[in-house]
Amino acid sequence: MAVDVRDPTEERARAIAFLIDAYAGVRTKPGKGLPHAQAVADVLRDAGYDADVRLAALLHDVVEDTARTTGDVERAFGHTIAGLVAQLTEDETIAAYGPRKQALRDQLQAAGSPALDIALADKIATMRHAALTGMPVRPRKLDHYRATLRLGGEAKVARPLCAELEELLAKAT
């Protein structure tokens, strides 16, 4: 039986270097990119999630936001991490916002935990950033966040994350 001897601190540093390289020259909205990725991973760290979940959280947007593919993620971080990133990646062939977000929620519902937990942490990080900066969150995005929160509640996963997201959404309205 093989023993996993990966150092979580080293893996995080490798992921951050991967993200810095991936996002080089890519324009991101305020509160997105590497700072957002770190914030999502930190939400999960504070909630007690393991190193693999936090690593996938760091990488969760890289396929959507950059030229990196799930294959690139797999080569750098392995099948498990790449699989989680794929479960969190929107279908770029669906142009319309509503259907694209519905398809993502369907993916998350099928995947369950920990992908759904990372998605909830993603929304928490965005809502925290919005509260801190006073940046408004679009109503359709809030609707998507509420629908994702319902998935978390129905799946009975990540109760502390669900509770925090519910509180942040209540303050936003």
C-alpha positions as a Markdown table, in Angstrom:
| # | Residue | x | y | z |
|---|---|---|---|---|
| 1 | Met | 0.0 | 0.0 | 0.0 |
| 2 | Ala | 1.4 | 3.4 | -1.0 |
| 3 | Val | 1.6 | 6.1 | 1.6 |
| 4 | Asp | 0.7 | 9.6 | 0.7 |
| 5 | Val | 3.7 | 11.7 | 1.8 |
| 6 | Arg | 2.7 | 15.0 | 0.2 |
| 7 | Asp | 3.3 | 18.1 | 2.3 |
| 8 | Pro | 0.1 | 20.2 | 2.4 |
| 9 | Thr | 2.1 | 23.4 | 2.7 |
| 10 | Glu | 4.3 | 22.5 | -0.3 |
| 11 | Glu | 1.2 | 21.5 | -2.3 |
| 12 | Arg | -0.5 | 24.9 | -1.5 |
| 13 | Ala | 2.7 | 26.7 | -2.6 |
| 14 | Arg | 2.8 | 24.6 | -5.8 |
| 15 | Ala | -0.9 | 25.5 | -6.4 |
| 16 | Ile | -0.3 | 29.2 | -5.8 |
| 17 | Ala | 2.6 | 29.1 | -8.3 |
| 18 | Phe | 0.4 | 27.2 | -10.8 |
| 19 | Leu | -2.3 | 29.9 | -10.4 |
| 20 | Ile | 0.1 | 32.8 | -10.6 |
| 21 | Asp | 1.4 | 31.4 | -13.9 |
| 22 | Ala | -2.2 | 30.6 | -15.1 |
| 23 | Tyr | -3.5 | 34.0 | -14.3 |
| 24 | Ala | -0.5 | 35.9 | -15.8 |
| 25 | Gly | -2.0 | 38.4 | -18.3 |
| 26 | Val | -5.6 | 37.4 | -17.6 |
| 27 | Arg | -7.9 | 40.2 | -16.6 |
| 28 | Thr | -10.1 | 39.3 | -13.6 |
| 29 | Lys | -12.9 | 41.2 | -11.8 |
| 30 | Pro | -12.2 | 42.6 | -8.4 |
| 31 | Gly | -12.3 | 39.9 | -5.8 |
| 32 | Lys | -11.5 | 37.1 | -8.3 |
| 33 | Gly | -8.3 | 35.4 | -9.4 |
| 34 | Leu | -5.7 | 34.3 | -6.9 |
| 35 | Pro | -7.1 | 36.4 | -3.9 |
| 36 | His | -10.5 | 34.7 | -4.4 |
| 37 | Ala | -9.0 | 31.3 | -4.7 |
| 38 | Gln | -7.0 | 31.8 | -1.4 |
| 39 | Ala | -10.1 | 33.1 | 0.3 |
| 40 | Val | -12.2 | 30.0 | -0.7 |
| 41 | Ala | -9.4 | 27.7 | 0.5 |
| 42 | Asp | -9.2 | 29.6 | 3.8 |
| 43 | Val | -13.0 | 29.3 | 4.4 |
| 44 | Leu | -12.6 | 25.5 | 4.1 |
| 45 | Arg | -9.4 | 25.5 | 6.3 |
| 46 | Asp | -11.3 | 27.4 | 9.0 |
| 47 | Ala | -14.1 | 24.9 | 8.7 |
| 48 | Gly | -11.7 | 22.0 | 9.2 |
| 49 | Tyr | -11.6 | 20.5 | 5.7 |
| 50 | Asp | -8.6 | 18.4 | 4.7 |
| 51 | Ala | -5.7 | 19.4 | 2.5 |
| 52 | Asp | -7.0 | 17.9 | -0.7 |
| 53 | Val | -10.3 | 19.8 | -0.5 |
| 54 | Arg | -8.4 | 23.0 | 0.2 |
| 55 | Leu | -6.2 | 22.3 | -2.7 |
| 56 | Ala | -9.1 | 21.8 | -5.1 |
| 57 | Ala | -10.7 | 25.0 | -3.7 |
| 58 | Leu | -7.5 | 26.9 | -4.6 |
| 59 | Leu | -7.8 | 25.6 | -8.2 |
| 60 | His | -11.6 | 25.6 | -8.5 |
| 61 | Asp | -11.8 | 28.5 | -11.0 |
| 62 | Val | -8.6 | 28.1 | -13.0 |
| 63 | Val | -10.2 | 26.1 | -15.9 |
| 64 | Glu | -13.1 | 28.7 | -16.2 |
| 65 | Asp | -10.9 | 31.8 | -15.9 |
| 66 | Thr | -7.7 | 30.8 | -17.8 |
| 67 | Ala | -6.3 | 28.7 | -20.6 |
| 68 | Arg | -5.6 | 25.9 | -18.2 |
| 69 | Thr | -7.5 | 22.6 | -18.7 |
| 70 | Thr | -8.5 | 19.9 | -16.3 |
| 71 | Gly | -5.8 | 17.9 | -18.0 |
| 72 | Asp | -3.3 | 20.5 | -16.9 |
| 73 | Val | -4.6 | 20.3 | -13.4 |
| 74 | Glu | -4.5 | 16.5 | -13.4 |
| 75 | Arg | -0.8 | 16.5 | -14.6 |
| 76 | Ala | 0.1 | 18.9 | -11.9 |
| 77 | Phe | -2.0 | 17.7 | -9.0 |
| 78 | Gly | -3.4 | 14.3 | -9.8 |
| 79 | His | -6.7 | 12.7 | -10.7 |
| 80 | Thr | -8.6 | 13.4 | -7.5 |
| 81 | Ile | -8.0 | 17.1 | -7.5 |
| 82 | Ala | -8.6 | 17.4 | -11.2 |
| 83 | Gly | -11.9 | 15.5 | -10.8 |
| 84 | Leu | -13.1 | 18.0 | -8.1 |
| 85 | Val | -12.1 | 21.0 | -10.3 |
| 86 | Ala | -14.0 | 19.4 | -13.2 |
| 87 | Gln | -17.1 | 19.1 | -10.9 |
| 88 | Leu | -16.8 | 22.8 | -10.1 |
| 89 | Thr | -16.3 | 24.0 | -13.7 |
| 90 | Glu | -19.2 | 25.4 | -15.7 |
| 91 | Asp | -20.0 | 24.1 | -19.2 |
| 92 | Glu | -18.5 | 26.8 | -21.4 |
| 93 | Thr | -20.7 | 25.7 | -24.3 |
| 94 | Ile | -23.8 | 27.0 | -22.5 |
| 95 | Ala | -23.8 | 30.8 | -23.2 |
| 96 | Ala | -26.9 | 31.9 | -21.3 |
| 97 | Tyr | -26.4 | 32.6 | -17.6 |
| 98 | Gly | -29.4 | 30.9 | -16.2 |
| 99 | Pro | -29.1 | 27.6 | -18.0 |
| 100 | Arg | -25.3 | 27.5 | -17.5 |
| 101 | Lys | -25.8 | 28.0 | -13.7 |
| 102 | Gln | -28.6 | 25.4 | -13.6 |
| 103 | Ala | -26.3 | 22.9 | -15.3 |
| 104 | Leu | -23.5 | 23.7 | -12.8 |
| 105 | Arg | -26.0 | 23.2 | -9.9 |
| 106 | Asp | -27.0 | 19.9 | -11.5 |
| 107 | Gln | -23.4 | 18.9 | -11.6 |
| 108 | Leu | -22.9 | 19.8 | -8.0 |
| 109 | Gln | -26.0 | 18.0 | -6.9 |
| 110 | Ala | -24.7 | 14.8 | -8.7 |
| 111 | Ala | -21.2 | 15.3 | -7.3 |
| 112 | Gly | -22.2 | 16.0 | -3.7 |
| 113 | Ser | -19.6 | 16.6 | -1.0 |
| 114 | Pro | -16.9 | 17.8 | -1.2 |
| 115 | Ala | -17.5 | 19.6 | -4.5 |
| 116 | Leu | -20.7 | 21.1 | -3.1 |
| 117 | Asp | -18.9 | 22.2 | 0.0 |
| 118 | Ile | -16.3 | 24.0 | -2.2 |
| 119 | Ala | -19.1 | 25.7 | -4.1 |
| 120 | Leu | -20.6 | 26.9 | -0.9 |
| 121 | Ala | -17.2 | 28.2 | 0.3 |
| 122 | Asp | -16.8 | 30.0 | -3.1 |
| 123 | Lys | -20.1 | 31.8 | -2.5 |
| 124 | Ile | -19.1 | 32.7 | 1.1 |
| 125 | Ala | -15.8 | 34.1 | -0.1 |
| 126 | Thr | -17.5 | 36.2 | -2.7 |
| 127 | Met | -20.2 | 37.5 | -0.2 |
| 128 | Arg | -17.5 | 38.3 | 2.4 |
| 129 | His | -15.6 | 40.3 | -0.2 |
| 130 | Ala | -18.7 | 42.1 | -1.3 |
| 131 | Ala | -19.6 | 43.0 | 2.3 |
| 132 | Leu | -16.0 | 44.1 | 3.0 |
| 133 | Thr | -15.7 | 46.3 | -0.1 |
| 134 | Gly | -19.3 | 47.4 | -0.4 |
| 135 | Met | -19.4 | 45.9 | -3.9 |
| 136 | Pro | -22.9 | 45.0 | -4.9 |
| 137 | Val | -23.7 | 41.4 | -6.0 |
| 138 | Arg | -26.1 | 41.2 | -8.9 |
| 139 | Pro | -29.6 | 39.8 | -8.2 |
| 140 | Arg | -29.2 | 36.9 | -10.6 |
| 141 | Lys | -26.0 | 35.9 | -8.9 |
| 142 | Leu | -27.8 | 36.1 | -5.5 |
| 143 | Asp | -30.5 | 33.9 | -6.9 |
| 144 | His | -27.9 | 31.3 | -8.0 |
| 145 | Tyr | -26.3 | 31.5 | -4.6 |
| 146 | Arg | -29.6 | 30.8 | -2.9 |
| 147 | Ala | -30.3 | 27.9 | -5.2 |
| 148 | Thr | -26.8 | 26.5 | -4.4 |
| 149 | Leu | -27.5 | 27.0 | -0.7 |
| 150 | Arg | -30.8 | 25.0 | -1.1 |
| 151 | Leu | -28.7 | 22.2 | -2.6 |
| 152 | Gly | -26.4 | 22.2 | 0.4 |
| 153 | Gly | -29.4 | 22.1 | 2.8 |
| 154 | Glu | -31.2 | 19.3 | 0.9 |
| 155 | Ala | -28.0 | 17.3 | 0.8 |
| 156 | Lys | -27.4 | 17.9 | 4.5 |
| 157 | Val | -23.8 | 18.7 | 3.9 |
| 158 | Ala | -21.6 | 21.5 | 5.2 |
| 159 | Arg | -24.1 | 22.8 | 7.7 |
| 160 | Pro | -21.8 | 25.4 | 9.1 |
| 161 | Leu | -21.0 | 26.6 | 5.6 |
| 162 | Cys | -24.8 | 26.7 | 4.8 |
| 163 | Ala | -25.5 | 28.7 | 7.9 |
| 164 | Glu | -22.8 | 31.3 | 7.1 |
| 165 | Leu | -23.9 | 31.6 | 3.5 |
| 166 | Glu | -27.6 | 32.0 | 4.6 |
| 167 | Glu | -26.5 | 34.8 | 7.0 |
| 168 | Leu | -24.5 | 36.6 | 4.4 |
| 169 | Leu | -27.3 | 36.3 | 1.9 |
| 170 | Ala | -29.8 | 37.7 | 4.4 |
| 171 | Lys | -27.6 | 40.7 | 5.0 |
| 172 | Ala | -27.3 | 41.3 | 1.2 |
| 173 | Thr | -31.1 | 41.7 | 0.7 |
